[in-house]
Amino acid sequence: MNLDEFFTNSGPLGVVIPMYRPREQQLEMARRIFSTLETRGRLVAEAGTGTGKTLAYLIPAMLFGGKVIVSTGTKTLQDQLFHRDIPAVREALARPITIALLKGRSNYVCPYHLERALSEARLKSRDEALHLRAIARFAAVSDSGDRMACNDVPEDSPAWGFATSTRDNCLGGECPSHKECFVLKARKKALEADVVVVNHHLFFADVWLKDEGAGELLPASNAVIFDEAHQLPATASLFFGETVTTGVIIDLCRDVRVEAAVAAADFVDLPIAAGDLETAARDVRLAIGLAQARLPAARALEREDFREAVDIMVARLAKLDALLESQAERAEALAQCHARCREAAKRMEKWLTPDAEAGMVRWLEAATHSVLFHATPLNAGELFARQIENDSRAWIFTSATLSVRGNFSHYLH
C-alpha cells in the first residue's frame, strides 16, 4: 500500500480512527516528509490548526523503515504521542513497529536515592515521608519508573526531589542500584526501538553532552522530527548557554544533608551550612517579589533588597564550598556535592559580572518557586545549525506557527 492510500476514507486510518476525514494539506505534508526522509534532506513545514500534522509526519516516519526520533516541546504531547497517536498509527499500518518513550532522568524514580531518603526519614516532613513510601510502593511494581504514572503522589511534591536523580548527583556505574536503574532500562528500550519519542530539552541535553565529549543520551537514528518546533530557539538558547537556579541550589543543600548524615555525621558544620544556604536561596525568590517575570540582569540587580539577598546566597555558597572541600575525601557522594557546589558558585560569579563573556546575554527568570539565572548566547541558532550541518540524517521541523506573514526566513536564521 502506498502513502496516498492511507489518507483516504476507505484506508486504514479511516478504520482505526473514528470520524477520520482526509485533508489535502495533510496528504501534501505527508508526501513532502516522506520525500525528505528518503533523501535525508531538511524540511520546515508549517501546519496550521486542522491540518492534522501529527498523522502527516507519523505515517511517513513509520513507513520509512529507518530509526526515527520524534521530539516534542512538552511532556504532555510526548505522552500523547506514545500512548495514543503512535499505537493508532501502528495499528493502521499493521506492522510490528517498536516504540520507546524517553525522558530526562528526573522523570524516573532512582532506587538508590529513594532508598537513602527512606532511611533518613527524620529529614522529611510528615507529608514527604508519606509520599516517599507511596513512591516506594509504585517503584516496586512499575516497569518504567516514570513518575507521571504514579497517581498517588502529586507532581509538585517535594518528595520527588528525594526519589529521583539529576546529572549532577547520579553515581553512574558506581551506583549500587545500577542494575535496577529505570533510566538505563528506558535507554535500553530506546536503543532497540524503531521510533523513539523524546522532548526538546532531552534532545538538546544530548547535543550538549556530545559537544562536551561526555557521552550521549539518545541512540543513533536516520531521522529527527521536531514537533512544536517553534519552541526550539528558546530551548537551544538555554542549552548552549549556562543556567543556575535557586532550585538547583536547594537540591544541593538537600543532598548535602543526606550525604553528611551518612558519611560525615561527626561534622555538624556541614548540615548547618547547607541549611543556611537553603534559607538564603529561598530568600532570593522572596526578594524578587514578582509572581512570574523575566528581567535583564542589570535591571534586577538595581533592586537593593534583591541584590542583598543574592550576595548573601553567594557568600553562603562559598562557605559551603569550603566545608565540602574539607570533607570530600570521606565519600564519593560528598565529592560530587563539592563539585556541584563549586560549579554553581562559578556560574553565579559569571552571572554577576557584566561582560564576563562576549556574545552572552544575562537575564533572570522568576518562576513560581525558584529564580533562574541565565546566560544565553545571542547566536544559538548558528550554534545549532553548525551541529546539524554535517549530520547526514533527515531533519524535519513542524509546528502550527513558524512563519511571519508567510515568510520562514526569521525561523530559518
C-alpha positions as CSV (number, residue, x, y, z in Angstrom):
1,M,0.0,0.0,0.0
2,N,1.4,3.4,-1.0
3,L,1.4,6.5,1.1
4,D,-1.6,8.2,-0.5
5,E,-3.9,5.2,0.2
6,F,-3.5,5.7,3.9
7,F,-5.1,9.1,3.7
8,T,-8.5,8.1,2.3
9,N,-11.9,7.5,3.8
10,S,-11.6,3.8,3.0
11,G,-7.9,3.5,4.0
12,P,-6.5,2.1,7.3
13,L,-6.7,5.4,9.1
14,G,-10.5,5.5,8.5
15,V,-10.8,2.1,10.1
16,V,-8.8,2.8,13.3
17,I,-9.5,6.5,13.8
18,P,-13.2,7.4,14.4
19,M,-14.5,10.3,12.3
20,Y,-11.3,10.4,10.2
21,R,-11.6,12.7,7.2
22,P,-8.8,13.1,4.6
23,R,-7.4,16.5,4.1
24,E,-5.4,17.7,1.0
25,Q,-2.9,19.7,3.1
26,Q,-2.3,16.7,5.3
27,L,-1.5,14.5,2.4
28,E,0.7,17.1,0.8
29,M,2.7,17.5,4.0
30,A,3.0,13.7,4.4
31,R,4.3,13.4,0.8
32,R,7.0,16.1,1.4
33,I,8.0,14.5,4.7
34,F,8.4,11.1,3.1
35,S,10.5,12.5,0.3
36,T,12.7,14.3,2.9
37,L,13.1,11.1,4.8
38,E,14.2,9.2,1.7
39,T,16.7,11.9,0.6
40,R,17.8,12.6,4.1
41,G,17.2,16.3,3.5
42,R,15.9,19.2,5.5
43,L,12.2,20.4,5.7
44,V,10.5,23.2,7.6
45,A,6.7,22.6,7.5
46,E,4.1,25.0,9.0
47,A,0.9,23.1,9.6
48,G,-2.0,25.2,11.0
49,T,-4.8,24.1,13.1
50,G,-6.9,21.5,11.3
51,T,-4.1,20.2,9.1
52,G,-3.6,17.0,11.1
53,K,0.2,17.4,11.3
54,T,0.7,14.6,13.8
55,L,-0.6,11.9,11.3
56,A,1.1,13.7,8.5
57,Y,4.5,13.0,10.0
58,L,3.8,9.8,11.9
59,I,2.6,7.8,8.8
60,P,5.7,8.5,6.6
61,A,8.0,8.2,9.6
62,M,6.7,4.7,10.4
63,L,6.6,3.7,6.7
64,F,10.1,4.9,6.2
65,G,11.8,1.9,7.7
66,G,14.7,3.6,9.4
67,K,15.1,4.6,13.0
68,V,13.3,7.9,13.8
69,I,13.5,10.2,16.8
70,V,10.4,12.4,17.3
71,S,10.9,15.3,19.6
72,T,8.1,17.4,21.2
73,G,8.0,20.7,23.0
74,T,6.1,19.4,26.0
75,K,6.0,16.1,28.1
76,T,2.2,16.3,27.6
77,L,2.4,15.9,23.9
78,Q,5.2,13.4,24.3
79,D,2.9,11.1,26.4
80,Q,0.0,11.7,24.0
81,L,2.1,10.5,21.0
82,F,3.5,7.5,22.8
83,H,0.3,6.3,24.5
84,R,-2.4,7.3,21.9
85,D,-1.3,8.5,18.5
86,I,1.6,6.2,17.6
87,P,-0.3,3.0,18.7
88,A,-3.2,4.0,16.5
89,V,-0.9,4.5,13.5
90,R,0.9,1.3,14.2
91,E,-2.5,-0.5,14.2
92,A,-3.4,1.2,10.9
93,L,0.0,0.2,9.3
94,A,-0.3,-3.4,10.7
95,R,3.4,-3.5,11.1
96,P,5.5,-4.8,14.1
97,I,7.0,-1.3,14.8
98,T,8.7,-1.0,18.2
99,I,8.4,2.3,20.0
100,A,10.0,3.8,23.1
101,L,9.4,6.8,25.4
102,L,12.5,8.5,26.7
103,K,12.5,11.4,29.2
104,G,15.1,13.2,31.3
105,R,16.4,11.3,34.3
106,S,14.5,13.5,36.8
107,N,11.3,11.9,35.4
108,Y,12.3,8.4,36.7
109,V,12.4,7.0,40.2
110,C,16.0,6.5,41.3
111,P,16.2,3.3,43.5
112,Y,19.4,4.5,45.1
113,H,18.2,7.9,46.2
114,L,14.8,6.6,47.2
115,E,16.4,4.0,49.5
116,R,18.7,6.6,51.1
117,A,15.8,9.1,51.5
118,L,13.7,6.4,53.2
119,S,16.5,5.6,55.6
120,E,16.8,9.3,56.6
121,A,13.1,9.9,57.3
122,R,14.0,12.3,60.1
123,L,15.0,14.8,57.4
124,K,11.5,14.9,55.9
125,S,8.1,16.4,56.8
126,R,5.2,14.0,57.5
127,D,3.7,14.6,54.0
128,E,7.1,14.0,52.3
129,A,7.6,10.8,54.3
130,L,4.1,9.5,53.3
131,H,4.8,10.4,49.7
132,L,8.2,8.7,49.7
133,R,6.5,5.5,50.9
134,A,3.9,5.8,48.2
135,I,6.7,6.2,45.6
136,A,8.5,3.2,47.0
137,R,5.3,1.1,46.6
138,F,5.0,2.4,43.0
139,A,8.6,1.6,42.2
140,A,8.2,-1.9,43.4
141,V,5.6,-2.7,40.8
142,S,6.3,-0.3,38.0
143,D,8.0,-1.4,34.8
144,S,9.0,2.1,33.8
145,G,9.5,4.0,37.0
146,D,8.0,7.1,35.2
147,R,6.8,9.5,37.8
148,M,3.9,10.5,35.5
149,A,2.4,7.0,36.1
150,C,2.5,7.4,39.9
151,N,-1.0,8.7,40.6
152,D,-0.7,8.6,44.4
153,V,1.9,11.4,44.7
154,P,1.3,14.9,43.4
155,E,3.6,16.0,40.5
156,D,4.8,19.0,42.6
157,S,5.5,17.0,45.8
158,P,9.0,17.8,47.3
159,A,9.3,14.1,47.8
160,W,10.1,13.6,44.1
161,G,13.4,15.6,44.7
162,F,14.5,12.9,47.2
163,A,13.3,10.0,45.0
164,T,14.9,11.0,41.6
165,S,18.4,11.8,40.4
166,T,20.0,14.5,38.4
167,R,23.0,14.5,36.1
168,D,24.9,16.0,39.0
169,N,24.1,13.5,41.7
170,C,23.9,10.3,39.6
171,L,26.7,7.8,40.6
172,G,26.7,6.2,37.2
173,G,28.4,2.8,37.0
174,E,29.5,3.1,40.7
175,C,25.9,3.1,41.9
176,P,25.0,0.1,44.0
177,S,21.5,0.1,42.4
178,H,22.9,0.2,38.9
179,K,21.0,-3.0,37.8
180,E,17.7,-1.6,39.0
181,C,18.1,1.8,37.3
182,F,14.9,2.9,35.5
183,V,16.8,5.4,33.4
184,L,19.1,2.7,32.0
185,K,16.2,0.5,31.3
186,A,14.5,3.3,29.3
187,R,17.6,4.0,27.3
188,K,18.0,0.3,26.5
189,K,14.4,0.2,25.1
190,A,15.2,3.4,23.1
191,L,18.3,1.7,21.6
192,E,16.1,-1.2,20.4
193,A,13.1,0.8,19.2
194,D,12.2,1.9,15.6
195,V,10.6,5.1,16.8
196,V,11.8,7.0,19.9
197,V,9.7,9.8,21.4
198,V,11.7,12.4,23.4
199,N,11.2,16.1,24.2
200,H,13.3,19.1,23.1
201,H,15.0,19.5,26.5
202,L,16.3,15.9,26.4
203,F,17.3,16.3,22.7
204,F,19.5,19.4,23.5
205,A,20.9,17.8,26.6
206,D,22.2,15.1,24.3
207,V,23.6,17.6,21.9
208,W,25.3,19.4,24.8
209,L,26.8,16.2,26.1
210,K,28.2,15.2,22.7
211,D,29.6,18.7,22.2
212,E,31.4,18.4,25.6
213,G,32.7,14.9,24.7
214,A,30.8,13.5,27.7
215,G,28.8,10.7,26.0
216,E,25.3,10.7,24.8
217,L,21.7,10.2,25.9
218,L,19.9,9.3,22.7
219,P,20.5,6.5,20.3
220,A,21.8,6.9,16.7
221,S,19.0,7.5,14.2
222,N,18.2,8.0,10.5
223,A,15.9,11.0,11.0
224,V,14.8,13.6,13.6
225,I,11.3,15.1,13.5
226,F,10.6,18.2,15.7
227,D,7.0,18.8,16.6
228,E,6.2,22.1,18.3
229,A,9.4,23.3,16.6
230,H,8.6,27.0,17.4
231,Q,9.9,26.2,20.9
232,L,13.4,25.1,19.6
233,P,15.1,28.6,19.6
234,A,14.3,29.2,23.3
235,T,15.3,25.6,24.3
236,A,18.5,25.8,22.3
237,S,19.5,29.1,23.9
238,L,19.3,27.5,27.4
239,F,21.4,24.5,26.5
240,F,24.1,26.5,24.6
241,G,24.2,28.9,27.5
242,E,24.6,28.5,31.2
243,T,21.9,28.5,33.9
244,V,21.9,28.2,37.7
245,T,18.7,28.2,39.7
246,T,17.8,28.5,43.3
247,G,16.0,25.2,42.9
248,V,19.3,23.5,41.9
249,I,21.0,25.1,45.0
250,I,18.2,23.9,47.2
251,D,18.5,20.4,45.8
252,L,22.3,20.6,46.5
253,C,21.6,21.5,50.1
254,R,19.2,18.6,50.5
255,D,21.7,16.2,49.1
256,V,24.5,17.6,51.3
257,R,22.4,17.0,54.4
258,V,21.5,13.4,53.4
259,E,25.1,12.5,52.5
260,A,26.6,14.3,55.6
261,A,24.3,12.2,57.8
262,V,25.7,9.1,56.3
263,A,29.4,9.9,55.7
264,A,30.2,12.8,57.9
265,A,27.8,12.6,60.9
266,D,30.6,14.0,63.2
267,F,31.0,17.2,61.2
268,V,27.9,19.2,62.2
269,D,29.0,22.4,60.4
270,L,28.2,20.8,57.1
271,P,24.4,20.3,57.5
272,I,24.2,23.7,59.3
273,A,25.8,25.4,56.4
274,A,23.6,23.6,54.0
275,G,20.5,24.7,55.9
276,D,21.7,28.3,56.0
277,L,22.3,28.3,52.2
278,E,18.9,26.8,51.5
279,T,17.3,29.6,53.6
280,A,19.3,32.2,51.6
281,A,18.2,30.6,48.3
282,R,14.5,30.7,49.3
283,D,15.0,34.4,50.4
284,V,16.2,35.2,46.9
285,R,12.9,34.1,45.5
286,L,11.0,36.1,48.1
287,A,13.1,39.2,47.4
288,I,12.3,39.3,43.7
289,G,8.6,39.6,44.7
290,L,7.1,39.2,41.3
291,A,4.7,36.3,40.6
292,Q,6.4,35.3,37.4
293,A,8.7,37.5,35.3
294,R,11.8,37.8,33.1
295,L,14.2,40.7,33.7
296,P,17.6,41.7,32.3
297,A,20.3,41.1,34.9
298,A,21.2,44.8,35.3
299,R,17.6,45.8,35.9
300,A,17.1,43.0,38.5
301,L,20.3,44.0,40.4
302,E,19.1,47.6,40.6
303,R,16.8,46.4,43.4
304,E,18.8,46.7,46.6
305,D,16.8,44.1,48.5
306,F,17.2,41.6,45.7
307,R,21.0,42.3,45.3
308,E,21.5,41.9,49.0
309,A,19.7,38.6,49.0
310,V,21.8,37.3,46.1
311,D,25.0,38.5,47.8
312,I,24.1,36.6,51.0
313,M,23.3,33.4,48.9
314,V,26.6,33.7,47.1
315,A,28.6,34.1,50.3
316,R,26.9,31.1,51.9
317,L,27.5,29.1,48.7
318,A,31.3,29.9,49.1
319,K,31.2,28.8,52.8
320,L,29.5,25.5,51.9
321,D,32.1,25.0,49.1
322,A,34.9,25.4,51.6
323,L,33.4,23.0,54.1
324,L,32.6,20.4,51.4
325,E,36.2,20.6,50.2
326,S,37.4,19.7,53.6
327,Q,35.2,16.6,53.7
328,A,35.1,15.5,50.1
329,E,37.6,12.6,50.5
330,R,35.3,10.9,53.0
331,A,32.8,9.7,50.4
332,E,32.3,9.9,46.6
333,A,28.8,11.4,47.1
334,L,30.3,14.2,49.2
335,A,32.9,14.8,46.4
336,Q,30.1,15.1,43.9
337,C,28.3,17.6,46.1
338,H,31.5,19.6,46.3
339,A,31.8,19.7,42.5
340,R,28.2,20.8,42.1
341,C,28.7,23.5,44.7
342,R,31.8,24.8,43.0
343,E,30.1,24.8,39.6
344,A,27.1,26.7,41.0
345,A,29.4,29.3,42.6
346,K,31.3,29.7,39.4
347,R,28.1,30.3,37.4
348,M,26.8,32.8,39.9
349,E,30.1,34.7,39.8
350,K,29.9,34.9,36.0
351,W,26.3,35.9,36.1
352,L,27.1,38.8,38.5
353,T,30.0,40.0,36.3
354,P,29.0,42.4,33.5
355,D,30.5,41.4,30.1
356,A,32.0,38.2,31.6
357,E,31.7,36.5,28.3
358,A,31.3,38.1,24.9
359,G,28.1,37.3,22.9
360,M,26.2,36.3,26.0
361,V,23.1,37.9,27.4
362,R,22.5,37.7,31.2
363,W,18.9,37.6,32.4
364,L,16.7,36.4,35.2
365,E,13.6,34.3,35.2
366,A,11.3,34.3,38.3
367,A,9.3,31.1,38.2
368,T,6.6,30.1,40.8
369,H,9.0,28.6,43.3
370,S,12.5,29.5,42.1
371,V,14.7,32.0,40.4
372,L,16.7,31.0,37.3
373,F,19.9,32.9,36.4
374,H,20.5,32.6,32.7
375,A,23.4,33.5,30.5
376,T,22.4,32.7,26.9
377,P,24.2,33.2,23.6
378,L,22.9,35.7,21.0
379,N,23.7,33.2,18.2
380,A,22.1,30.0,19.5
381,G,20.6,29.4,16.0
382,E,24.0,29.5,14.4
383,L,25.4,27.1,17.0
384,F,22.6,24.6,16.4
385,A,23.0,25.0,12.6
386,R,26.7,24.0,12.9
387,Q,25.7,21.0,14.9
388,I,23.5,19.6,12.1
389,E,25.4,20.9,9.1
390,N,27.5,17.8,8.6
391,D,24.9,15.4,10.0
392,S,23.6,13.0,7.3
393,R,20.2,12.4,9.0
394,A,16.9,13.8,7.7
395,W,15.8,16.9,9.7
396,I,12.2,17.9,9.8
397,F,10.8,20.9,11.7
398,T,7.0,21.3,12.0
399,S,4.6,23.5,14.1
400,A,1.4,25.4,13.8
401,T,3.4,28.7,13.7
402,L,6.8,29.0,12.1
403,S,6.5,31.8,9.6
404,V,6.0,35.6,9.9
405,R,3.5,36.8,7.3
406,G,4.1,33.7,5.3
407,N,7.9,34.1,5.4
408,F,10.1,31.5,7.0
409,S,13.4,33.4,6.9
410,H,13.0,34.6,10.6
411,Y,12.8,31.0,11.8
412,L,15.5,29.6,9.4
413,H,18.0,32.2,10.6
